[in-house]
Amino acid sequence: MLGFSAFLPQDQFLSWGWRVPFLLSAALVFVGLWIRLGILETPTFARLLEQNKIEKTPALEVVRRQPKPVFLSPLVRLAENAPFYLFTAFVFTYGTQLKISRDLMLNAVMIFAVIEFFTIPLAGFVSDRIGRKRTYLIGTVVLFIVGFLFIALVSTKDPALVVLGIVLGAIPHSLMYGPQAALIAEQFTPRMRYSGASIGYQLASIIAGGPAPLIATWLFATYKTGTAISWYIALCAVISFIATLFMTEYSRREIHDEYEQVGGATKA
């Protein structure tokens, strides 16, 4: 969408051009279906199918039997999900208020996306070596710092510093997004893993990604300074840091076997 808008005048893009990327993305549906049909189920899930251990109401069961990771997952995602939409969406609103060129911000966000094409897989690789939980915690700490640099650099209105401020956001986001899927999914027993991870992800969209630009806009309008937005990002980082501390590290543990929650403890 961002790339396509760069090739059309703004009035044409707003009139009809914005529809084209959505139409083109329809092809991705078939590509995704082709990939999914060609992927075998994991040995763990295949064994559960053979043993007829599939939950009939996994969403209800996971909330009843594993409430801790269901509660923690959206809080863990808070630092990844909310700032991402500030770095890539709200920045246009903020930049407009500062009279910064829309094309400059658009190019910066595109550079952000290109960098993440490489840094997200790299972060996943690193998390396999030093642990998913540790990598995620590092990401929240880096985010705390970058949140202040982001606003400070963009507020200078200097083109090079504006780009740097936006692109810096890719570092903490990659450090969290790379290991995030595995970190959250591994908290749930295989029989309820898909439902548990999905609930956590979608709850994060409600408390983090969805309202983030609205909250940032309100903070800027209320306090008349971008520093308030930096403190919002910092708060997200602190909450996610604390929530991540309560997650269990499985990157060096064997989790292929079914495990159950017994009295609040995980039993292998």
NUDODO-360712 format. One line per 5 residues: number of its first residue (from 1); their letters; for each residue x, y, z of N, C-alpha, C. Coordinates in nm, 2 decimals, decimal comma. Each point is the difference from the previous one (the first is absolute). Example, Ala and Ser with C-alpha at 12.3 -4.5 7.8 and 13.67 -1.06 7.14 Angstrom:
% NUDODO-360712
1> AS> 1,32:-0,57:0,78:-0,09:0,12:0,00:0,09:0,12:0,00 ~ -0,04:0,11:-0,07:0,09:0,11:0,00:-0,08:0,11:0,08
***
This chain:
% NUDODO-360712
1> MLGFS> 0,08:-0,12:0,00:-0,08:0,12:0,00:0,09:0,13:0,00 ~ 0,10:0,00:0,09:0,08:0,12:0,01:0,08:0,02:-0,13 ~ 0,05:-0,12:-0,06:0,08:0,01:-0,12:-0,08:0,05:-0,11 ~ -0,13:-0,05:-0,01:-0,08:0,03:-0,12:-0,04:0,15:0,01 ~ -0,02:0,05:0,12:-0,05:0,14:0,01:0,11:0,10:-0,04
6> AFLPQ> 0,13:-0,05:-0,01:0,11:0,09:-0,04:-0,01:0,03:-0,15 ~ -0,07:-0,08:-0,07:0,00:0,01:-0,15:-0,12:0,07:-0,05 ~ -0,09:0,05:0,09:-0,12:0,06:-0,05:-0,01:0,14:0,07 ~ -0,06:0,10:-0,06:-0,04:0,12:0,06:-0,09:-0,03:0,12 ~ 0,00:0,08:0,10:-0,08:-0,03:0,12:-0,15:-0,01:-0,03
11> DQFLS> -0,05:0,09:-0,08:-0,14:0,00:-0,03:-0,04:-0,12:-0,07 ~ 0,08:-0,05:-0,09:-0,03:-0,13:-0,08:0,01:-0,12:0,10 ~ 0,10:0,00:0,08:0,01:-0,11:0,10:-0,12:-0,01:0,09 ~ -0,04:0,12:0,05:-0,11:0,00:0,09:-0,13:-0,03:-0,07 ~ -0,01:0,03:-0,13:-0,12:-0,02:-0,07:-0,02:-0,15:-0,04
16> WGWRV> 0,10:-0,06:-0,06:-0,01:-0,14:-0,05:0,12:-0,08:0,02 ~ 0,12:0,06:0,01:0,12:-0,07:0,01:0,02:-0,09:0,12 ~ -0,06:0,03:0,11:0,01:-0,08:0,12:-0,06:-0,13:-0,02 ~ -0,09:-0,02:-0,09:-0,07:-0,13:-0,02:0,09:-0,10:-0,07 ~ 0,09:0,05:-0,09:0,09:-0,09:-0,08:0,08:-0,10:0,09
21> PFLLS> 0,07:0,05:0,10:0,08:-0,09:0,08:-0,09:-0,11:0,07 ~ -0,12:0,03:0,04:-0,09:-0,10:0,05:-0,04:-0,10:-0,10 ~ -0,02:0,04:-0,12:-0,04:-0,09:-0,11:0,12:-0,09:-0,03 ~ 0,12:0,05:-0,01:0,12:-0,07:-0,03:0,03:-0,10:0,11 ~ -0,03:0,03:0,13:0,02:-0,09:0,11:-0,08:-0,12:0,00
26> AALVF> -0,11:0,00:-0,08:-0,08:-0,12:-0,01:0,08:-0,12:-0,05 ~ 0,10:0,03:-0,08:0,09:-0,11:-0,05:0,07:-0,07:0,12 ~ 0,03:0,08:0,10:0,07:-0,06:0,12:-0,09:-0,10:0,07 ~ -0,13:0,01:-0,01:-0,09:-0,09:0,06:0,03:-0,14:-0,06 ~ 0,01:-0,01:-0,13:0,02:-0,13:-0,06:0,14:-0,05:0,02
31> VGLWI> 0,10:0,09:0,01:0,14:-0,04:0,03:0,00:-0,06:0,14 ~ -0,07:0,07:0,10:0,00:-0,05:0,14:-0,07:-0,13:0,01 ~ -0,11:-0,02:-0,07:-0,07:-0,13:0,00:0,09:-0,11:-0,06 ~ 0,07:0,03:-0,11:0,09:-0,10:-0,06:0,11:-0,04:0,10 ~ 0,05:0,10:0,07:0,11:-0,03:0,09:-0,05:-0,08:0,12
36> RLGIL> -0,12:0,04:0,05:-0,06:-0,07:0,12:-0,03:-0,14:-0,03 ~ -0,06:-0,03:-0,12:-0,03:-0,14:-0,04:0,12:-0,08:-0,02 ~ 0,11:0,06:-0,02:0,12:-0,08:-0,02:0,08:-0,02:0,12 ~ -0,04:0,06:0,11:0,07:-0,02:0,13:-0,06:-0,11:0,08 ~ 0,09:-0,09:0,05:-0,05:-0,11:0,08:-0,02:0,05:0,14
41> ETPTF> -0,09:-0,07:0,07:-0,02:0,03:0,14:0,12:-0,04:0,08 ~ 0,02:0,07:0,12:0,11:-0,03:0,08:-0,01:-0,14:0,06 ~ 0,11:-0,07:0,03:-0,01:-0,14:0,06:-0,09:0,00:0,12 ~ 0,01:0,11:0,08:-0,08:0,00:0,13:-0,15:0,00:-0,03 ~ -0,04:0,09:-0,10:-0,14:0,01:-0,03:-0,05:-0,13:-0,07
46> ARLLE> 0,09:-0,05:-0,09:-0,04:-0,13:-0,07:-0,03:-0,11:0,10 ~ 0,09:0,00:0,11:-0,02:-0,11:0,10:-0,13:0,02:0,08 ~ -0,03:0,13:0,02:-0,13:0,03:0,07:-0,12:-0,04:-0,08 ~ 0,01:0,02:-0,13:-0,11:-0,05:-0,09:-0,01:-0,15:0,01 ~ 0,11:-0,07:-0,01:0,00:-0,15:0,01:-0,06:-0,05:0,13
51> QNKIE> 0,03:0,07:0,11:-0,05:-0,04:0,13:-0,14:0,06:0,04 ~ -0,05:0,08:-0,10:-0,14:0,06:0,02:0,00:0,09:0,13 ~ 0,10:0,08:0,01:0,01:0,09:0,12:-0,03:0,14:-0,04 ~ -0,08:0,02:-0,10:-0,03:0,14:-0,04:-0,11:0,05:0,08 ~ 0,02:0,13:0,05:-0,11:0,06:0,08:-0,11:0,04:-0,08
56> KTPAL> -0,13:-0,02:0,05:-0,12:0,04:-0,08:-0,02:0,15:0,02 ~ 0,03:0,06:0,11:-0,02:0,14:0,02:0,14:0,06:0,05 ~ 0,10:0,00:-0,08:0,13:0,04:0,04:0,01:0,15:0,06 ~ -0,08:0,09:-0,06:0,00:0,14:0,05:-0,05:0,01:0,14 ~ -0,10:-0,08:0,04:-0,05:0,00:0,13:0,09:-0,07:0,10
61> EVVRR> 0,06:-0,11:-0,05:0,09:-0,08:0,08:0,13:0,07:0,03 ~ 0,05:0,08:-0,09:0,13:0,06:0,02:-0,02:0,12:0,10 ~ -0,11:0,06:0,00:-0,03:0,11:0,10:-0,02:-0,06:0,14 ~ -0,06:-0,12:0,00:-0,03:-0,06:0,13:0,13:-0,06:0,06 ~ 0,08:-0,07:-0,09:0,11:-0,08:0,05:0,14:0,08:0,00
66> QPKPV> 0,01:0,09:-0,09:0,13:0,08:-0,01:-0,03:0,15:0,00 ~ -0,06:0,05:0,10:-0,03:0,15:0,00:0,12:0,08:0,00 ~ 0,11:-0,05:0,07:0,12:0,09:0,01:0,06:0,04:-0,14 ~ 0,03:-0,09:-0,09:0,05:0,05:-0,13:-0,10:0,07:-0,08 ~ -0,13:-0,03:0,02:-0,10:0,08:-0,07:0,00:0,14:0,04
71> FLSPL> 0,02:0,02:0,13:0,00:0,14:0,06:0,13:0,07:-0,04 ~ 0,12:-0,08:0,00:0,13:0,06:-0,02:0,02:0,04:-0,15 ~ -0,05:-0,09:-0,09:0,03:0,02:-0,14:-0,03:0,14:-0,06 ~ -0,12:0,05:0,02:-0,02:0,14:-0,05:0,08:0,10:0,07 ~ 0,04:-0,02:0,12:0,09:0,10:0,07:0,14:-0,01:-0,05
76> VRLAE> 0,04:-0,12:-0,04:0,13:-0,01:-0,06:0,01:0,07:-0,14 ~ -0,11:-0,01:-0,07:-0,01:0,06:-0,13:-0,02:0,15:0,00 ~ -0,03:0,05:0,12:-0,03:0,15:0,00:0,12:0,08:-0,05 ~ 0,12:-0,03:0,04:0,12:0,07:-0,04:0,03:-0,01:-0,15 ~ -0,04:-0,12:-0,06:0,03:-0,02:-0,14:-0,11:0,06:-0,09
81> NAPFY> -0,12:-0,02:0,04:-0,12:0,04:-0,08:-0,03:0,15:0,00 ~ -0,01:0,06:0,12:-0,04:0,14:0,00:0,11:0,09:-0,06 ~ 0,13:-0,01:0,03:0,10:0,09:-0,06:0,01:-0,02:-0,15 ~ -0,02:-0,12:-0,05:0,01:-0,02:-0,14:-0,09:0,09:-0,08 ~ -0,13:0,02:0,05:-0,09:0,08:-0,07:0,03:0,15:0,02
86> LFTAF> 0,08:0,03:0,10:0,05:0,14:0,02:0,11:0,03:-0,10 ~ 0,09:-0,10:-0,01:0,11:0,02:-0,09:-0,04:0,00:-0,15 ~ -0,10:-0,07:-0,03:-0,04:-0,01:-0,14:-0,13:0,06:-0,05 ~ -0,08:0,04:0,10:-0,13:0,06:-0,04:-0,02:0,14:0,07 ~ 0,01:0,00:0,13:-0,02:0,13:0,07:0,10:0,11:-0,04
91> VFTYG> 0,12:-0,05:-0,04:0,11:0,09:-0,04:-0,05:0,10:-0,11 ~ -0,09:-0,05:-0,09:-0,05:0,09:-0,10:-0,08:0,12:0,06 ~ -0,08:-0,04:0,10:-0,08:0,11:0,06:0,09:0,09:0,08 ~ 0,10:-0,05:0,07:0,09:0,08:0,07:0,09:0,09:-0,09 ~ 0,04:-0,06:-0,11:0,09:0,07:-0,09:-0,08:0,11:-0,07
96> TQLKI> -0,13:-0,02:-0,03:-0,08:0,10:-0,06:-0,01:0,12:0,09 ~ -0,02:-0,03:0,13:-0,01:0,11:0,10:0,13:0,09:0,00 ~ 0,11:-0,07:-0,03:0,13:0,07:0,00:0,04:0,05:-0,13 ~ -0,09:-0,01:-0,10:0,02:0,05:-0,14:0,12:-0,08:-0,07 ~ 0,01:-0,13:0,03:0,11:-0,08:-0,06:-0,06:-0,06:-0,13
101> SRDLM> 0,08:-0,01:-0,10:-0,04:-0,05:-0,13:-0,06:-0,14:0,02 ~ -0,12:-0,02:-0,06:-0,06:-0,14:0,00:0,09:-0,10:-0,07 ~ 0,06:0,04:-0,12:0,08:-0,09:-0,07:0,12:-0,04:0,08 ~ 0,06:0,09:0,08:0,11:-0,03:0,08:-0,03:-0,11:0,10 ~ -0,12:0,02:0,07:-0,04:-0,10:0,10:-0,04:-0,13:-0,07
106> LNAVM> -0,06:0,00:-0,12:-0,03:-0,12:-0,07:0,12:-0,08:-0,04 ~ 0,11:0,07:-0,04:0,12:-0,07:-0,04:0,07:-0,06:0,13 ~ -0,01:0,07:0,11:0,05:-0,05:0,12:-0,06:-0,12:0,05 ~ -0,14:-0,01:-0,01:-0,07:-0,12:0,04:0,03:-0,11:-0,09 ~ 0,02:0,03:-0,13:0,04:-0,11:-0,10:0,13:-0,06:0,04
111> IFAVI> 0,10:0,09:0,04:0,13:-0,05:0,04:-0,02:-0,08:0,13 ~ -0,08:0,04:0,09:-0,04:-0,08:0,12:-0,04:-0,14:-0,04 ~ -0,09:-0,01:-0,10:-0,05:-0,13:-0,04:0,11:-0,09:-0,06 ~ 0,09:0,07:-0,09:0,11:-0,08:-0,06:0,09:-0,05:0,10 ~ 0,04:0,08:0,10:0,09:-0,04:0,10:-0,06:-0,12:0,08
116> EFFTI> -0,13:0,01:0,03:-0,06:-0,11:0,08:0,00:-0,13:-0,08 ~ 0,00:0,01:-0,13:0,00:-0,13:-0,08:0,12:-0,08:0,03 ~ 0,11:0,06:0,05:0,12:-0,07:0,04:0,01:-0,02:0,15 ~ -0,04:0,11:0,07:0,03:-0,01:0,15:-0,10:-0,09:0,07 ~ -0,12:-0,01:-0,04:-0,09:-0,09:0,07:0,05:-0,15:-0,01
121> PLAGF> 0,03:-0,05:-0,12:0,06:-0,14:0,00:0,13:-0,01:0,09 ~ 0,08:0,11:-0,01:0,12:0,00:0,08:-0,03:-0,01:0,15 ~ -0,10:0,08:0,04:-0,04:-0,01:0,14:-0,05:-0,14:0,04 ~ -0,07:-0,06:-0,09:-0,05:-0,14:0,03:0,12:-0,09:0,02 ~ 0,10:0,02:-0,09:0,12:-0,09:0,00:0,08:0,03:0,14
126> VSDRI> 0,01:0,12:0,03:0,07:0,03:0,13:-0,08:-0,06:0,12 ~ -0,13:0,01:-0,01:-0,08:-0,05:0,12:0,02:-0,15:0,01 ~ 0,03:-0,07:-0,11:0,03:-0,15:0,01:0,13:-0,02:0,07 ~ 0,08:0,10:0,00:0,14:-0,02:0,06:0,00:0,04:0,15 ~ -0,06:0,12:0,03:0,01:0,05:0,13:-0,13:-0,01:0,08
131> GRKRT> -0,11:-0,05:-0,07:-0,13:-0,01:0,07:-0,10:0,10:-0,05 ~ -0,12:-0,04:-0,02:-0,10:0,08:-0,05:-0,04:0,11:0,11 ~ -0,01:-0,04:0,12:-0,04:0,09:0,11:0,11:0,11:0,02 ~ 0,13:-0,04:-0,01:0,10:0,10:0,02:0,00:0,10:-0,12 ~ -0,01:-0,05:-0,12:-0,01:0,08:-0,11:-0,11:0,10:0,01
136> YLIGT> -0,12:-0,05:0,04:-0,11:0,09:0,01:0,02:0,11:0,11 ~ 0,06:-0,04:0,11:0,03:0,10:0,11:0,09:0,10:-0,05 ~ 0,10:-0,04:-0,08:0,10:0,10:-0,06:-0,08:0,10:-0,09 ~ -0,09:-0,05:-0,07:-0,08:0,08:-0,09:-0,08:0,10:0,07 ~ -0,06:-0,03:0,12:-0,08:0,09:0,07:0,09:0,11:0,06
141> VVLFI> 0,12:-0,03:0,05:0,09:0,09:0,05:0,04:0,10:-0,11 ~ 0,04:-0,05:-0,12:0,04:0,09:-0,11:-0,12:0,09:-0,04 ~ -0,12:-0,06:0,01:-0,12:0,08:-0,04:-0,01:0,12:0,10 ~ 0,02:-0,02:0,12:-0,01:0,11:0,10:0,08:0,12:-0,04 ~ 0,12:-0,03:-0,04:0,10:0,10:-0,04:-0,04:0,06:-0,14
146> VGFLF> -0,03:-0,09:-0,09:-0,03:0,05:-0,14:-0,13:0,09:0,00 ~ -0,10:-0,03:0,09:-0,12:0,08:0,00:0,03:0,15:0,02 ~ 0,10:0,03:0,08:0,04:0,14:0,02:0,08:0,05:-0,12 ~ 0,09:-0,08:-0,05:0,07:0,04:-0,12:-0,08:0,02:-0,12 ~ -0,10:-0,08:-0,02:-0,10:0,01:-0,11:-0,06:0,14:-0,01
151> IALVS> -0,06:0,04:0,11:-0,07:0,13:0,01:0,10:0,11:-0,01 ~ 0,11:-0,01:0,07:0,10:0,11:0,00:0,06:0,02:-0,14 ~ 0,03:-0,11:-0,07:0,06:0,02:-0,14:-0,10:0,05:-0,10 ~ -0,12:-0,05:0,01:-0,11:0,04:-0,10:-0,03:0,15:0,03 ~ 0,00:0,04:0,12:-0,03:0,14:0,04:0,10:0,10:-0,05
156> TKDPA> 0,12:-0,05:-0,04:0,10:0,10:-0,05:-0,04:0,05:-0,14 ~ -0,08:-0,08:-0,07:-0,04:0,03:-0,14:0,11:-0,01:-0,10 ~ 0,12:-0,03:0,05:0,11:-0,02:-0,10:-0,02:-0,13:-0,07 ~ 0,00:0,00:-0,14:-0,03:-0,12:-0,07:0,08:-0,13:0,04 ~ 0,13:0,01:0,01:0,08:-0,11:0,04:-0,04:-0,06:0,14
161> LVVLG> -0,02:0,09:0,09:-0,04:-0,04:0,14:-0,14:-0,05:0,01 ~ -0,09:0,05:-0,08:-0,13:-0,05:-0,01:0,00:-0,15:-0,04 ~ 0,07:-0,02:-0,11:0,01:-0,14:-0,05:0,07:-0,09:0,10 ~ 0,10:0,05:0,07:0,07:-0,08:0,10:-0,09:-0,03:0,12 ~ -0,08:0,10:0,04:-0,09:-0,02:0,11:-0,11:-0,11:-0,03
166> IVLGA> -0,05:0,00:-0,12:-0,10:-0,10:-0,04:0,06:-0,14:-0,02 ~ 0,12:0,00:-0,06:0,06:-0,13:-0,03:0,05:-0,07:0,13 ~ 0,04:0,08:0,10:0,05:-0,06:0,12:-0,11:-0,09:0,07 ~ -0,12:0,03:-0,03:-0,11:-0,08:0,06:0,00:-0,14:-0,05 ~ 0,07:-0,03:-0,11:0,00:-0,13:-0,06:0,09:-0,10:0,09
171> IPHSL> 0,09:0,06:0,08:0,09:-0,08:0,08:-0,08:-0,07:0,12 ~ -0,06:0,08:0,09:-0,07:-0,07:0,10:-0,12:-0,08:-0,05 ~ -0,07:0,05:-0,10:-0,11:-0,08:-0,05:0,04:-0,13:-0,05 ~ 0,11:-0,01:-0,08:0,06:-0,13:-0,05:0,04:-0,09:0,12 ~ 0,06:0,06:0,10:0,05:-0,08:0,11:-0,12:-0,07:0,07
176> MYGPQ> -0,12:0,06:0,00:-0,11:-0,06:0,06:-0,08:-0,08:-0,10 ~ -0,02:0,05:-0,12:-0,09:-0,07:-0,09:0,07:-0,13:-0,05 ~ 0,13:-0,01:-0,01:0,07:-0,12:-0,05:-0,03:-0,12:0,09 ~ 0,02:0,01:0,13:-0,03:-0,12:0,09:-0,14:-0,01:0,05 ~ -0,08:0,10:-0,03:-0,13:0,01:0,07:-0,10:-0,12:-0,03
181> AALIA> -0,01:-0,04:-0,12:-0,09:-0,11:-0,03:0,03:-0,13:0,08 ~ 0,13:-0,03:0,00:0,04:-0,12:0,07:-0,01:0,02:0,15 ~ 0,04:0,12:0,05:-0,01:0,02:0,14:-0,14:-0,02:0,05 ~ -0,10:0,06:-0,07:-0,14:-0,01:0,05:-0,05:-0,14:-0,02 ~ 0,02:-0,06:-0,12:-0,06:-0,13:-0,03:0,05:-0,10:0,09
186> EQFTP> 0,12:0,00:0,04:0,06:-0,10:0,09:-0,05:0,00:0,14 ~ -0,08:0,11:0,04:-0,05:0,01:0,13:-0,12:-0,09:0,02 ~ -0,06:-0,05:-0,12:-0,12:-0,08:0,01:0,02:-0,14:-0,03 ~ -0,08:-0,09:0,06:0,00:-0,14:-0,03:-0,03:-0,02:-0,15 ~ 0,05:-0,10:-0,06:-0,02:-0,02:-0,15:-0,15:-0,02:-0,03
191> RMRYS> -0,08:-0,05:0,09:-0,14:-0,02:-0,03:-0,08:0,13:-0,01 ~ 0,06:0,11:0,06:-0,07:0,13:0,00:0,09:0,11:-0,05 ~ 0,11:-0,04:-0,06:0,10:0,10:-0,03:-0,05:0,10:-0,10 ~ -0,06:-0,04:-0,11:-0,05:0,09:-0,10:-0,10:0,10:0,06 ~ -0,10:-0,05:0,07:-0,10:0,08:0,06:0,06:0,10:0,10
196> GASIG> 0,09:-0,05:0,09:0,06:0,08:0,10:0,08:0,12:-0,06 ~ 0,08:-0,03:-0,10:0,08:0,10:-0,06:-0,09:0,10:-0,08 ~ -0,10:-0,05:-0,06:-0,09:0,09:-0,08:-0,07:0,09:0,09 ~ -0,05:-0,04:0,11:-0,07:0,08:0,10:0,09:0,11:0,05 ~ 0,13:-0,03:0,03:0,09:0,09:0,05:0,04:0,11:-0,11
201> YQLAS> 0,01:-0,05:-0,12:0,03:0,09:-0,11:-0,11:0,10:-0,03 ~ -0,12:-0,05:0,00:-0,12:0,09:-0,03:-0,03:0,10:0,11 ~ 0,02:-0,05:0,13:-0,02:0,09:0,11:0,10:0,12:-0,01 ~ 0,12:-0,03:-0,04:0,10:0,11:-0,02:-0,04:0,10:-0,10 ~ -0,07:-0,04:-0,10:-0,05:0,09:-0,11:-0,10:0,10:0,06
206> IIAGG> -0,08:-0,05:0,11:-0,10:0,08:0,06:0,07:0,10:0,10 ~ 0,09:-0,04:0,08:0,06:0,09:0,10:0,13:0,07:-0,05 ~ 0,05:-0,05:-0,11:0,13:0,06:-0,05:-0,01:0,07:-0,13 ~ 0,01:-0,08:-0,11:0,01:0,05:-0,13:-0,12:0,09:-0,04 ~ -0,12:-0,04:0,03:-0,12:0,07:-0,05:0,00:0,14:0,06
211> PAPLI> 0,01:0,02:0,13:-0,02:0,13:0,07:0,13:0,08:0,00 ~ 0,11:-0,06:-0,04:0,13:0,08:0,02:0,00:0,13:-0,08 ~ -0,03:0,01:-0,13:0,00:0,13:-0,06:-0,10:0,10:0,06 ~ -0,11:-0,05:0,05:-0,10:0,09:0,06:0,05:0,05:0,13 ~ 0,06:-0,09:0,08:0,06:0,05:0,13:0,11:0,10:-0,03
216> ATWLF> 0,09:-0,03:-0,09:0,11:0,09:-0,03:-0,06:0,14:-0,05 ~ -0,10:0,00:-0,08:-0,06:0,12:-0,05:-0,06:0,08:0,12 ~ -0,06:-0,07:0,09:-0,06:0,07:0,12:0,11:0,05:0,09 ~ 0,10:-0,07:0,02:0,11:0,05:0,08:0,07:0,12:-0,06 ~ 0,02:0,00:-0,13:0,06:0,12:-0,06:-0,09:0,12:0,00
221> ATYKT> -0,13:-0,02:-0,02:-0,10:0,11:0,01:-0,01:0,05:0,14 ~ 0,01:-0,09:0,10:-0,02:0,04:0,14:0,12:0,07:0,06 ~ 0,12:-0,05:-0,03:0,12:0,05:0,07:0,09:0,09:-0,09 ~ -0,04:0,00:-0,13:0,06:0,09:-0,10:0,15:-0,03:-0,01 ~ 0,04:-0,12:0,02:0,14:-0,04:-0,01:0,02:-0,15:-0,04
226> GTAIS> 0,09:-0,03:-0,08:0,02:-0,14:-0,04:0,06:-0,08:0,11 ~ 0,06:0,06:0,10:0,05:-0,07:0,11:-0,10:-0,09:0,07 ~ -0,12:0,04:0,00:-0,11:-0,08:0,06:-0,01:-0,13:-0,07 ~ 0,02:0,00:-0,13:-0,01:-0,12:-0,08:0,12:-0,09:0,03 ~ 0,11:0,06:0,03:0,12:-0,08:0,04:-0,03:-0,07:0,13
231> WYIAL> -0,06:0,07:0,09:-0,03:-0,07:0,13:-0,11:-0,11:-0,02 ~ -0,09:0,02:-0,09:-0,09:-0,11:-0,03:0,07:-0,12:-0,05 ~ 0,09:0,02:-0,10:0,08:-0,11:-0,05:0,08:-0,07:0,12 ~ 0,06:0,09:0,09:0,08:-0,06:0,11:-0,09:-0,08:0,09 ~ -0,12:0,05:0,02:-0,10:-0,08:0,09:-0,03:-0,14:-0,06
236> CAVIS> -0,02:0,00:-0,13:-0,02:-0,13:-0,07:0,12:-0,09:0,02 ~ 0,12:0,06:-0,01:0,12:-0,08:0,01:0,01:-0,06:0,14 ~ -0,03:0,08:0,10:0,01:-0,05:0,14:-0,10:-0,11:0,03 ~ -0,13:0,02:-0,05:-0,10:-0,10:0,02:0,04:-0,13:-0,06 ~ 0,05:0,00:-0,13:0,04:-0,12:-0,07:0,12:-0,06:0,07
241> FIATL> 0,09:0,08:0,05:0,12:-0,06:0,06:-0,04:-0,08:0,13 ~ -0,09:0,06:0,07:-0,05:-0,08:0,12:-0,07:-0,12:-0,03 ~ -0,09:0,01:-0,10:-0,08:-0,12:-0,05:0,09:-0,11:-0,05 ~ 0,10:0,04:-0,08:0,10:-0,10:-0,05:0,07:-0,07:0,11 ~ 0,03:0,07:0,10:0,07:-0,07:0,12:-0,07:-0,12:0,05
246> FMTEY> -0,14:0,01:-0,01:-0,08:-0,11:0,05:-0,02:-0,11:-0,10 ~ 0,05:0,02:-0,13:-0,02:-0,11:-0,10:0,11:-0,11:0,03 ~ -0,03:-0,12:-0,05:0,10:-0,11:0,02:0,08:-0,01:-0,12 ~ 0,13:-0,02:0,01:0,10:-0,01:-0,11:0,00:-0,15:-0,04 ~ -0,03:-0,03:-0,13:0,00:-0,13:-0,05:0,10:-0,02:-0,11
251> SRREI> 0,08:0,10:-0,03:0,08:-0,01:-0,12:0,11:-0,11:0,02 ~ 0,03:-0,04:0,12:0,10:-0,10:0,02:-0,06:-0,13:0,07 ~ -0,13:-0,01:-0,01:-0,07:-0,11:0,07:-0,08:-0,08:-0,10 ~ -0,01:-0,12:0,02:-0,08:-0,09:-0,08:-0,15:0,02:0,02 ~ -0,07:0,04:-0,10:-0,14:0,03:0,02:-0,09:-0,08:-0,10
256> HDEYE> 0,06:-0,10:-0,06:-0,08:-0,08:-0,10:-0,10:-0,08:0,07 ~ 0,02:-0,05:0,12:-0,09:-0,08:0,07:-0,12:0,09:0,06 ~ -0,11:-0,06:0,01:-0,12:0,07:0,06:0,03:0,03:0,14 ~ -0,04:0,12:0,05:0,01:0,04:0,14:-0,13:0,06:0,04 ~ -0,03:-0,02:0,13:-0,13:0,05:0,05:0,03:0,10:0,12
261> QVGGA> -0,10:0,07:0,02:0,00:0,10:0,11:-0,06:-0,07:0,12 ~ 0,08:-0,02:0,11:-0,05:-0,07:0,12:0,02:0,09:0,12 ~ -0,11:0,06:0,05:0,02:0,09:0,12:0,08:0,12:-0,03 ~ 0,00:0,05:-0,13:0,07:0,12:-0,03:0,14:-0,02:-0,04 ~ 0,05:-0,13:0,01:0,14:-0,03:-0,04:0,00:-0,08:-0,13
266> TKA> 0,10:0,02:-0,08:0,02:-0,08:-0,12:0,07:-0,13:0,02 ~ -0,07:-0,10:-0,04:0,05:-0,14:0,02:0,04:-0,06:-0,13 ~ 0,12:-0,04:-0,02:0,04:-0,06:-0,13:-0,04:-0,15:0,00
***
